[in-house]
Amino acid sequence: MNIQTYYPKNPILKKYIEYYYFLKTNTDDFTSTYYAFPNLLQSFNIHKYASCNINAHAVFVYGDNKNKYLMIVQGQHELPLFVQLKGSLDKITILFKPLGLNHFIQNPLVEIASEPSQVFTGWYNDKNCKKFLTSFFSTDDNIKRITVLENYLISRYKSLNEEVILEQAIRLLTDFNIEYSIEEIAQKTGMNNRSFNRMFIKHLGISPVGFRKIARFRHSLKNRLFKAQFKTLTEIGYESNYYDQSYFHKMYKKLTGQNPLKFFSSIEKLADDQLIFKFVNK
């Protein structure tokens, strides 16, 4: 699967977007089937001439010249996501950082991304959306496409009232040197547990407990794949605060469908080593 990776140019967007990647197949017999795994980054896909079928933890996208545009947003998920792409496709995927997408939508994130995958229509009522899509897909130059995309995103940008509190909470939830309890984190943000959980779910689509579970998984994954000093599964688990090896294996089994050893031997890295997929029948 030929993926081309780019990074935000606009200084505002750099704060909210990790990277973009493009996929263009130009062939009706293209098929790619893989599993994607829980991630703190949020995938937002824009397709031309494509349709989809979505159910539970599976999404099927296929070329369809009768459907001009298709947008799909992925919510937070704690199980592997089965993905199948078929046919002639032309898409860009935006990987938003936690809280990132909130700045470019009108409704709270939990209302538009409550499932692992769903069709997104929130921009279609914007009078500039059609012009953006037409201009974006009128060129095959990815640099020009990014310029068009970023201009549109900036036109939609809005502040988030709770951003400072939520950023503090995210920093504390992803601190693997000092692991604070959820109650302690709520207190540090000046909120009670109930209000904190409600606000967190509203803007991140997942509970603080679920968010930290994914954060711990991604941290251990990064240590295993990119830091050679962590040589054993025990070291990897300990560094990410999996102090109990049986719990380490249990969480990997839930989040990936495999134990850590089998998982690490079955995955592939794409998009400047940022995407981690397990391909099926490659």
C-alpha positions, -999 to +999 in steps of 0.1 A: +000+000+000+017+032-012+012+059+014+026+094+011+031+113+044+032+150+050+032+173+080+012+205+088+027+237+076+004+262+094+017+270+129-018+268+144-025+235+128+008+220+140-007+221+175-037+200+166-026+177+137+002+151+139+004+144+102-015+137+069-012+108+046-025+103+010-036+071-006-044+069-043-049+035-061-061+042-096-071+006-102-104-012-098-087-044-086-069-029-056-076-045-023-060-040+011-072-056+043-057-049+077-063-043+114-057-009+130-051-006+167-062+017+195-045+051+191-047+085+209-045+101+174-079+105+157-083+095+121-103+117+098-107+105+061-118+125+031-125+104-001-136+112-036-158+087-054-162+062-026-188+046-004-186+025+027-202-001+049-196+003+087-205-021+115-192-025+150-154-027+147-152-030+110-152-005+081-153-014+044-145+014+019-148+009-019-146+030-050-179+043-062-182+069-089-219+075-080-209+090-046-188+121-051-174+127-016-172+106+016-159+116+050-153+091+077-142+099+113-129+073+137-138+076+174-117+061+202-119+023+203-104-003+227-105-032+202-087-038+169-105-021+140-109-042+108-104-022+076-108-032+040-102-009+011-112-019-024-111-004-059-101+029-072-096+052-043-083+088-037-082+099-001-064+120+025-063+110+061-058+136+088-044+123+121-056+148+147-039+149+181-061+145+212-085+174+214-075+184+179-107+177+159-127+196+185-114+229+171-129+222+137-164+209+144-196+225+158-209+198+181-190+181+209-168+153+197-188+126+216-218+135+194-200+130+161-175+102+169-192+079+194-184+048+174-151+033+163-160+045+127-188+067+114-197+088+083-191+125+090-214+151+075-208+180+098-190+201+073-216+198+045-238+226+059-208+250+055-212+270+023-174+268+018-172+230+020-182+222-015-157+248-028-130+233-006-137+197-018-138+208-055-105+227-052-088+200-032-095+172-057-090+193-088-052+188-085-030+158-080-003+178-064-003+168-027+015+200-017-012+221-033-039+199-018-024+205+017-025+242+011-062+240+001-070+218+031-052+240+056-069+271+044-102+254+049-093+241+083-082+276+095-115+290+082-133+266+106-109+270+135-125+279+169-112+279+204-122+253+231-132+267+264-120+237+284-088+233+265-064+243+293-080+220+318-081+191+293-045+196+282-035+194+319-055+162+323-039+146+292-004+155+304-011+138+338-028+108+322+002+102+299+029+107+326+045+073+331+070+086+357+042+094+382+009+076+378-018+097+394-052+083+402-082+097+383-094+113+415-061+130+419-061+143+384-097+156+388-086+174+420-056+190+402-080+203+375-102+217+402-132+194+395-150+166+412-148+131+397-182+132+381-178+165+364-143+157+352-153+124+337-183+140+320-162+168+305-134+144+294-159+121+276-176+150+259-144+163+242-124+131+238-151+105+233-136+081+259-133+080+297-101+090+314-095+054+324-100+042+288-077+070+275-049+060+299-053+024+289-047+033+252-019+058+262-001+030+281-005+006+251+009+032+227+038+040+250+048+004+253+045+000+215+068+030+209+093+016+234+093-018+217+095-005+181+117+026+184+139+023+215+165-004+213+174-002+250+142-020+259+150-055+250+125-077+268+088-077+272+092-074+309+112-042+304+087-029+279+058-035+302+075-020+333+085+012+314+049+017+306+036+009+341+025-026+333+039-038+366+020-071+365+030-092+335-003-111+334-021-078+332+003-067+304-006-098+284-043-094+292-044-058+279-025-066+248-049-095+241-078-071+244-064-042+225-047-062+197-063-096+198-028-112+204-003-116+231+026-091+230+051-115+214+028-125+185+016-090+180+051-075+177+060-101+151+029-096+130+027-058+125+042-034+099+051+002+100+040+028+074+038+066+070+073+074+083+068+045+108+039+063+124+011+039+113+010+004+128-011-021+108-015-058+108-022-068+072-044-097+064-037-121+035-011-097+021 
